[in-house]
Amino acid sequence: MYDQEDDFTYELVLTPESFKDAEVSREAVVQAIYDIITDENQEKYTRKGFGVGRPNTHYAKPSFY
């Protein structure tokens, strides 16, 4: 996780799908949480597990490592 203002890009990866994203900004995690709690269709999140990652970051380690 890293800080980068104005980087709200994220994807939700539902289990049991393999989570491969190597990084995500703190701002994107906050945006994901906000989007989940304000979504009118809460059923799709109920009793589900998922990861939050930045799309197209399927690296062995984060770029800032």
MDAnalysis code that builds the backbone (N, CA, C; Angstrom):
import MDAnalysis as mda
import numpy as np

u = mda.Universe.empty(195, n_residues=65, atom_resindex=np.repeat(np.arange(65), 3), trajectory=True)
u.add_TopologyAttr("name", ["N", "CA", "C"] * 65)
u.add_TopologyAttr("resid", np.arange(1, 66))
u.add_TopologyAttr("resname", ["MET", "TYR", "ASP", "GLN", "GLU", "ASP", "ASP", "PHE", "THR", "TYR", "GLU", "LEU", "VAL", "LEU", "THR", "PRO", "GLU", "SER", "PHE", "LYS", "ASP", "ALA", "GLU", "VAL", "SER", "ARG", "GLU", "ALA", "VAL", "VAL", "GLN", "ALA", "ILE", "TYR", "ASP", "ILE", "ILE", "THR", "ASP", "GLU", "ASN", "GLN", "GLU", "LYS", "TYR", "THR", "ARG", "LYS", "GLY", "PHE", "GLY", "VAL", "GLY", "ARG", "PRO", "ASN", "THR", "HIS", "TYR", "ALA", "LYS", "PRO", "SER", "PHE", "TYR"])
u.atoms.positions = np.array([
    [0.845, -1.160, 0.000],
    [0.000, 0.000, 0.000],
    [0.897, 1.231, 0.000],
    [0.476, 2.231, -0.725],
    [1.261, 3.447, -0.832],
    [0.326, 4.656, -0.884],
    [0.900, 5.825, -0.667],
    [0.136, 7.073, -0.748],
    [0.363, 7.710, -2.103],
    [-0.715, 8.074, -2.762],
    [-0.631, 8.842, -3.998],
    [-1.960, 9.547, -4.181],
    [-1.933, 10.852, -3.972],
    [-3.167, 11.622, -4.104],
    [-3.766, 11.436, -5.488],
    [-5.068, 11.402, -5.551],
    [-5.822, 11.289, -6.800],
    [-5.667, 9.941, -7.499],
    [-5.184, 8.920, -6.796],
    [-5.115, 7.575, -7.379],
    [-6.197, 6.724, -6.723],
    [-7.357, 6.680, -7.350],
    [-8.501, 5.961, -6.807],
    [-8.808, 4.693, -7.613],
    [-7.852, 4.241, -8.405],
    [-8.053, 3.081, -9.267],
    [-7.933, 1.798, -8.456],
    [-8.971, 0.961, -8.544],
    [-8.935, -0.310, -7.833],
    [-9.790, -1.332, -8.553],
    [-9.584, -2.586, -8.197],
    [-10.468, -3.657, -8.633],
    [-10.711, -4.563, -7.435],
    [-11.913, -5.106, -7.357],
    [-12.246, -6.080, -6.329],
    [-12.074, -7.461, -6.922],
    [-11.338, -8.305, -6.227],
    [-11.119, -9.679, -6.673],
    [-11.821, -10.588, -5.673],
    [-12.918, -11.187, -6.104],
    [-13.696, -12.058, -5.226],
    [-13.028, -13.418, -5.072],
    [-13.084, -13.968, -3.862],
    [-12.576, -15.312, -3.656],
    [-13.580, -16.285, -4.253],
    [-13.178, -17.407, -4.743],
    [-11.865, -18.039, -4.658],
    [-10.925, -17.674, -5.802],
    [-11.238, -16.640, -6.572],
    [-10.348, -16.218, -7.648],
    [-8.982, -15.855, -7.081],
    [-7.939, -16.169, -7.810],
    [-6.574, -15.912, -7.344],
    [-6.283, -14.412, -7.349],
    [-5.782, -13.914, -6.217],
    [-5.447, -12.492, -6.086],
    [-3.998, -12.301, -6.521],
    [-3.781, -11.494, -7.554],
    [-2.437, -11.323, -8.113],
    [-1.928, -9.892, -8.097],
    [-2.777, -8.940, -7.739],
    [-2.356, -7.535, -7.767],
    [-1.304, -7.280, -6.688],
    [-0.250, -6.573, -7.070],
    [0.875, -6.366, -6.166],
    [0.791, -5.084, -5.351],
    [-0.054, -4.160, -5.754],
    [-0.092, -2.888, -5.037],
    [-1.460, -2.232, -5.156],
    [-1.692, -1.281, -4.252],
    [-2.905, -0.466, -4.260],
    [-2.630, 0.765, -3.402],
    [-3.205, 1.891, -3.782],
    [-3.006, 3.106, -2.985],
    [-3.988, 3.130, -1.813],
    [-3.611, 3.828, -0.769],
    [-4.507, 3.989, 0.374],
    [-5.798, 4.694, -0.052],
    [-5.657, 5.641, -0.949],
    [-6.823, 6.370, -1.445],
    [-7.793, 5.432, -2.175],
    [-7.254, 4.467, -2.916],
    [-8.101, 3.507, -3.627],
    [-8.815, 2.576, -2.656],
    [-8.158, 2.196, -1.572],
    [-8.804, 1.349, -0.568],
    [-9.969, 2.094, 0.070],
    [-9.762, 3.351, 0.396],
    [-10.845, 4.164, 0.965],
    [-11.991, 4.278, -0.032],
    [-11.674, 4.479, -1.306],
    [-12.714, 4.575, -2.338],
    [-13.481, 3.261, -2.452],
    [-12.789, 2.133, -2.387],
    [-13.448, 0.825, -2.459],
    [-14.407, 0.640, -1.284],
    [-13.962, 0.987, -0.088],
    [-14.822, 0.867, 1.097],
    [-16.051, 1.761, 0.948],
    [-15.840, 2.985, 0.517],
    [-16.955, 3.913, 0.320],
    [-17.946, 3.368, -0.710],
    [-17.419, 2.874, -1.826],
    [-18.292, 2.334, -2.871],
    [-19.096, 1.139, -2.376],
    [-18.485, 0.312, -1.549],
    [-19.182, -0.864, -1.016],
    [-20.307, -0.446, -0.072],
    [-20.020, 0.459, 0.854],
    [-21.038, 0.803, 1.853],
    [-22.149, 1.680, 1.292],
    [-21.907, 2.331, 0.150],
    [-22.958, 3.161, -0.438],
    [-23.679, 2.460, -1.595],
    [-23.271, 1.261, -1.944],
    [-23.913, 0.503, -3.022],
    [-25.290, 0.033, -2.556],
    [-26.300, 0.267, -3.362],
    [-27.654, -0.146, -2.994],
    [-27.829, -1.657, -3.015],
    [-27.017, -2.367, -3.767],
    [-27.095, -3.816, -3.863],
    [-26.084, -4.456, -2.905],
    [-26.380, -4.424, -1.618],
    [-25.474, -4.961, -0.596],
    [-25.357, -6.481, -0.648],
    [-26.312, -7.127, -1.270],
    [-26.313, -8.593, -1.333],
    [-25.037, -9.145, -1.977],
    [-24.491, -8.447, -2.956],
    [-23.308, -8.967, -3.634],
    [-22.049, -8.936, -2.754],
    [-22.091, -8.242, -1.617],
    [-20.956, -8.186, -0.698],
    [-21.176, -9.017, 0.566],
    [-22.407, -9.454, 0.795],
    [-22.737, -10.174, 2.020],
    [-22.076, -11.549, 2.032],
    [-21.344, -11.802, 3.112],
    [-20.657, -13.084, 3.318],
    [-19.720, -13.453, 2.171],
    [-19.050, -12.452, 1.642],
    [-18.100, -12.653, 0.555],
    [-16.716, -12.201, 1.009],
    [-15.726, -12.824, 0.472],
    [-14.352, -12.398, 0.699],
    [-13.794, -11.827, -0.594],
    [-12.991, -10.797, -0.480],
    [-12.402, -10.220, -1.677],
    [-11.147, -9.451, -1.321],
    [-10.315, -9.248, -2.335],
    [-9.120, -8.438, -2.204],
    [-9.298, -7.143, -2.974],
    [-8.551, -6.132, -2.590],
    [-8.573, -4.851, -3.278],
    [-7.179, -4.615, -3.826],
    [-7.078, -4.417, -5.126],
    [-5.779, -4.197, -5.743],
    [-5.875, -3.231, -6.900],
    [-4.729, -2.774, -7.337],
    [-4.669, -1.899, -8.505],
    [-4.622, -2.786, -9.751],
    [-5.483, -2.530, -10.725],
    [-5.484, -3.344, -11.941],
    [-4.134, -3.312, -12.661],
    [-3.809, -4.406, -13.287],
    [-2.585, -4.539, -14.104],
    [-1.301, -4.372, -13.305],
    [-1.313, -4.799, -12.055],
    [-0.087, -4.778, -11.245],
    [0.246, -6.201, -10.800],
    [0.252, -7.113, -11.724],
    [0.527, -8.508, -11.408],
    [2.043, -8.734, -11.455],
    [2.739, -8.165, -10.469],
    [4.190, -8.255, -10.371],
    [4.553, -9.180, -9.212],
    [5.811, -9.566, -9.169],
    [6.293, -10.382, -8.060],
    [6.313, -9.586, -6.757],
    [6.557, -8.277, -6.865],
    [6.558, -7.400, -5.693],
    [6.156, -6.010, -6.145],
    [5.723, -5.152, -5.216],
    [5.287, -3.801, -5.578],
    [6.390, -2.991, -6.259],
    [6.025, -2.083, -7.118],
    [7.002, -1.259, -7.845],
    [7.811, -0.355, -6.917],
    [7.273, -0.061, -5.748],
    [7.975, 0.823, -4.813],
    [8.861, 0.059, -3.845],
    [8.936, -1.259, -3.973],
    [9.707, -2.105, -3.061],
    [11.183, -1.956, -3.287],
])
